[in-house]
Amino acid sequence: MILELRPSLLGLVIGTRAALAFGVGLLVANRIPEARRRSIALALIGIGAATTVPLLMTVLSRRLPEAGSPTVL
């Protein structure tokens, strides 16, 4: 499978994955007070998770068939 993505879309995908990972990291860290850390972490995880399906649909719609492979409709 070959994917063709514009730099802006690739940046969005990377940014949302980073937000999700940073949120998970905040949940396990202990340098920020518990209440603040939890609310920030859950917000970042929510943003990362909520953008996963639309971005996945966008990325998969940009697939190009590989050379020599049959096209399936």
N, C-alpha and C positions, 0 to 999 in steps of 0.2 A: 504494500500500500504506500502510495506517495501522497504526502500532504503538502499543500501550497498555502502558506499563511503570510499575510502582510505583517510587517514588523509591529504595527499597532495592535493587531490581534494577538500576536505572540507575547507582547508585553502585558496585555490584559490577562492572558492565561497565567503567565509567570507571576504577576502581581496578586492574583487571587489565590494561587497556590501558596505564595509567601504569607499572605494574611492568615490562611488556615494553619500553616505550620507555626507562625509566630503566636497565634492564639493558643495552640496546644502547648507550646513552650512556656507561655505565661502561666498556664494551669499548673505546671509542675515546678515552676520557679518559686522562690520564697523571698525575694528581695523587695517586693511591693506588698503593702498591706493586703490582707486576704480579700476584703470586700471590693476594693478597687481592682485588684488583679483579676478576680473572678468576673466582674462585669465587663472589663475590657476584653478579656480572653473569650468570653461567650459571644461578644459582639463580633470579634474578628472571625471566630469559627462560624458564626451564622452567615456572615458576608461571604466567606469562602465557600461554604456549603451551598448557599442559595445561588451562587453564580456558576456552580459546577455543571448543572444540567444544560442551561442555555449555551454555555461555552462549548460543552461537549457536542451539542447538536450543531453548532456553527462549524466547529472544527471538522466533524465527520461529514458535513455537507460539502466540504472543500476537497474531499479525497479525489484523486485522479487515478484512473486505472493504470497499472504498470504496463510497460511495453510488452506486447505479446500475450497478455492475459485476455481472456474473453470478457466482453462487457455483459454484465447481468442487469436486466431491467426489472 
